[in-house]
Amino acid sequence: MESLKVEKEMYDAIAQVIQSDDSPVGIDAKKTHIIILQKLLQLEKRLDNMEQQLKAKNT
């Protein structure tokens, strides 16, 4: 799946941000979830803006 590939530089940057030596799985789950939720909220806002633009265009 080509769309799931992440460039090494980006992968390493994300890994460094979420890494945790205190976690048995090696990542900070809370920080990871906060990042994911923030990105989802950003996507939701962008979709809302696009929907509003489409509605305005079609009226």
Contacts in CASP RR format, 6 or more apart in sequence:
PFRMAT RR
TARGET T0000
AUTHOR 0000-0000-0000
METHOD contacts of the structure
MODEL  1
MESLKVEKEMYDAIAQVIQSDDSPVGIDAKKTHIIILQKLLQLEKRLDNM
EQQLKAKNT
6 14 0 8 1.000
17 31 0 8 1.000
17 35 0 8 1.000
18 27 0 8 1.000
18 28 0 8 1.000
18 31 0 8 1.000
18 32 0 8 1.000
18 35 0 8 1.000
19 26 0 8 1.000
19 27 0 8 1.000
19 28 0 8 1.000
20 26 0 8 1.000
20 27 0 8 1.000
20 28 0 8 1.000
20 31 0 8 1.000
22 28 0 8 1.000
23 29 0 8 1.000
END
